[in-house]
């Protein structure tokens, strides 16, 4: 990292600009009955960065992503977004604010084609009523054309043109993951949440997905927060890493700082990564 304007942002070694705070989690506590899944955690996500959330199984990582995306509302603490305290919101309301996500377990419409699945990511950009959409004229027709153009651009970007008309159920696992990423990108998010985007992939598929994540961040300027267990991927992709263990935050910093943090080594990494 090359520091620039402390407190406001910095420039990475590859020339990418990291800006001010986009989202801030303040003293978040989330309980399920008597179990605390998240215990008084605070961290921020900055404009333009790739922010990783790591930790052992059961650390509370997915629960934190669910708080960010509005699936869970914490009992204590606050979520601040673009400088404003976010009230309790449902997931579709959070999505309308520019937050999109993928899921640990693929959540696609198996009987629909790749194109139709990606089109569902444009729902928040469709303003015409159901009647106009059904008749497909006027504003509804223009919207349909504009949305399809956006979707085709994403399909080209992720290099899945050859399967655009293929039902998702017929695709191998790695391509399904890429289609899910395409659907999330179709929403044109300012903040993209990725829940284990590399899970279950072979080496070649991981390399492809890593490249696409970097390209999304670089070419679209999309801020990304991701959960990932592959430490090689995390250390290569991330600008900053927050580490959770049993619902608590035990580390937060650059990849270099995190992998040399003794608490993180003891709880998760086991040995310092070269």
Secondary structure, DSSP 8 states (H G I E B T S, - for coil): -EE-STTT-EE-TTS-EE-SEEEEEEEEEEEETTEEEEEEEEEEEETT-EEEEE-STTSSHHHHHHHHHTSS--SEEEEEETTEE--S--HHHHHHTTEEE--SS----TTSBHHHHHHGGGGGG--S-HHHHHHT-THHHHHHHHHHHHHHHHHHHTT-GGGTTSBGGGS-HHHHHHHHHHHHHHT--SEEEEESTTTT--HHHHHHHHHHHHHHHHHS--EEEEE-S-HHHHHHH-SEEEEEETTEEEEEE-HHHHHT-HHHIIIIISS---
